[in-house]
Structures are given as C-alpha cells and as structure tokens.
Amino acid sequence: MSDTQNMEQAQEVQHSPKFEDIKGYHDSGFWNAAMVKNAVKKKRITAEEYTEITGKEYQ
C-alpha cells in the first residue's frame, strides 16, 4: 500500500453505528433537524455528526 493510501485510510472518519441510518432518514425527508437533535440527546450520534447531517451547528 502506498503512503497516500495509508494517509487516506487514517483520515477516514469513524461514525456512530446509527449515523448512516439517521443521515438517510434526514436526507430522504423522513426526519427533520429536531428529530436528528433528539438522536444526539439519546446518544445515538454525536453533536459533530448532527452538524455533518444537517449542516447546522448543534446547540
């Protein structure tokens, strides 16, 4: 494996187990930002993932 490939793998973000599901719900319009925020409160995703999904800062 090249150094570039090693660096790319090291930079991959580890998401919470439910991240892809919740992102899909939001992107499909099934969930709004308030519902995604509730997932943060229930510790299903992180505040950073909330921002990644919604494009809004978690408050």
Backbone torsions as a table, in degrees:
resi	resn	phi	psi	omega
1	MET	NA	139.1	-178.5
2	SER	-78.5	165.2	177.9
3	ASP	-61.9	-36.9	179.6
4	THR	-63.2	-43.7	179.2
5	GLN	-65.0	-39.3	177.6
6	ASN	-62.4	-42.2	-179.9
7	MET	-65.6	-39.9	179.7
8	GLU	-64.0	-41.1	178.9
9	GLN	-66.3	-38.2	-179.8
10	ALA	-66.8	-26.9	-178.1
11	GLN	-88.3	-7.1	179.9
12	GLU	-62.8	137.8	-177.6
13	VAL	-87.6	133.7	173.6
14	GLN	-88.8	122.4	178.7
15	HIS	-102.8	160.5	174.4
16	SER	-61.7	153.7	-178.3
17	PRO	-55.9	-32.3	-177.4
18	LYS	-93.1	0.9	-175.6
19	PHE	-55.2	-52.0	-175.5
20	GLU	-62.7	-39.9	178.2
21	ASP	-62.1	-50.4	-176.8
22	ILE	-65.8	-40.5	177.2
23	LYS	-60.8	-41.4	178.4
24	GLY	-63.6	-41.7	177.9
25	TYR	-61.5	-44.1	-178.2
26	HIS	-68.7	-46.3	-178.1
27	ASP	-63.8	-29.7	179.4
28	SER	-84.1	-7.8	179.5
29	GLY	88.2	4.9	178.2
30	PHE	-76.3	-30.4	179.5
31	TRP	-118.4	141.4	173.0
32	ASN	-99.5	179.7	-176.5
33	ALA	-62.2	-34.9	179.3
34	ALA	-63.6	-37.4	179.0
35	MET	-69.7	-37.9	177.2
36	VAL	-66.3	-40.0	177.8
37	LYS	-60.4	-38.5	177.7
38	ASN	-62.4	-34.4	176.9
39	ALA	-64.7	-32.3	175.4
40	VAL	-68.1	-45.2	-179.5
41	LYS	-60.6	-32.4	179.7
42	LYS	-89.0	5.6	177.4
43	LYS	62.1	32.5	174.9
44	ARG	-83.5	-33.8	175.8
45	ILE	-136.7	168.8	179.1
46	THR	-93.1	167.1	176.1
47	ALA	-61.8	-35.7	178.2
48	GLU	-65.7	-38.9	178.3
49	GLU	-68.6	-35.1	174.2
50	TYR	-55.2	-48.1	180.0
51	THR	-62.9	-41.2	179.1
52	GLU	-63.1	-39.1	-178.0
53	ILE	-75.1	-47.7	-171.8
54	THR	-93.5	-23.1	-174.2
55	GLY	79.8	7.0	179.8
56	LYS	-115.1	149.9	177.5
57	GLU	-73.3	135.5	178.7
58	TYR	-74.4	130.4	179.1
59	GLN	-126.9	NA	NA
